[in-house]
Amino acid sequence: GQQLNQSPQSMFIQEGEDVSMNCTSSSIFNTWLWYKQEPGEGPVLLIALYKAGELTSNGRLTAQFGITRKDSFLNISASIPSDVGIYFCAGQLEHDFGNEKLTFGTGTRLTIIP
Amino acid sequence: DGGITQSPKYLFRKEGQNVTLSCEQNLNHDAMYWYRQDPGQGLRLIYYSQIVNDFQKGDIAEGYSVSREKKESFPLTVTSAQKNPTAFYLCASSPSWSSYNEQFFGPGTRLTVL
């Protein structure tokens, strides 16, 4: 199965810094979702995006559905220690609409340096 | 509280044994999914089910089996035919087919083959 190209693979930042990560593909997506996973737990849905160009915020998190429908990015402003975890993008491919499958990125591991 | 439960949290088995992982949801969701997660990789789809008594193979179905006899339950059996079963297994569910497929995850089961 196809996977999304998610970058960076890992980030080491200081508390208070802003964070930016993205997912890209050569295929067109109908939906983009961003999840956060903490060690030993299941992913938690952060933001869902449904149309090209859409910009959605959830507290300090902001995500955008790329205008070409082939990419999405997630920004975290003023990072805090509880932001540590692995962030996954996921999307529903245009040709998967109706069969309810998602394609997942490989994750961005965020570490905050004290 | 509504949610998805997976049990047990940790599971150990000997080589050659079949083992069944439980997944229950009380969200009244139609679709349910099983994913496998290995270190440094994204989520890979094993099986999914859009309605009761129906399910489809995902990208890595070999060595696994499922059943969907009730809307709330989607157990996964890891058979002895699965060559490398040690992994973190995640169950997810989503509302009806008309949604944009926001999937919600359980807490996961970590399976270790001894």
Boltz contact constraints between the chains, C-beta under 6 A:
constraints:
  - contact:
      token1: [A, 1]
      token2: [B, 59]
      max_distance: 6.0
  - contact:
      token1: [A, 3]
      token2: [B, 42]
      max_distance: 6.0
  - contact:
      token1: [A, 31]
      token2: [B, 100]
      max_distance: 6.0
  - contact:
      token1: [A, 41]
      token2: [B, 107]
      max_distance: 6.0
  - contact:
      token1: [A, 42]
      token2: [B, 90]
      max_distance: 6.0
  - contact:
      token1: [A, 42]
      token2: [B, 105]
      max_distance: 6.0
  - contact:
      token1: [A, 42]
      token2: [B, 106]
      max_distance: 6.0
  - contact:
      token1: [A, 42]
      token2: [B, 107]
      max_distance: 6.0
  - contact:
      token1: [A, 42]
      token2: [B, 108]
      max_distance: 6.0
  - contact:
      token1: [A, 43]
      token2: [B, 105]
      max_distance: 6.0
  - contact:
      token1: [A, 48]
      token2: [B, 102]
      max_distance: 6.0
  - contact:
      token1: [A, 50]
      token2: [B, 100]
      max_distance: 6.0
  - contact:
      token1: [A, 92]
      token2: [B, 101]
      max_distance: 6.0
  - contact:
      token1: [A, 100]
      token2: [B, 31]
      max_distance: 6.0
  - contact:
      token1: [A, 100]
      token2: [B, 50]
      max_distance: 6.0
  - contact:
      token1: [A, 100]
      token2: [B, 101]
      max_distance: 6.0
  - contact:
      token1: [A, 104]
      token2: [B, 42]
      max_distance: 6.0
  - contact:
      token1: [A, 104]
      token2: [B, 43]
      max_distance: 6.0
  - contact:
      token1: [A, 105]
      token2: [B, 42]
      max_distance: 6.0
  - contact:
      token1: [A, 106]
      token2: [B, 42]
      max_distance: 6.0
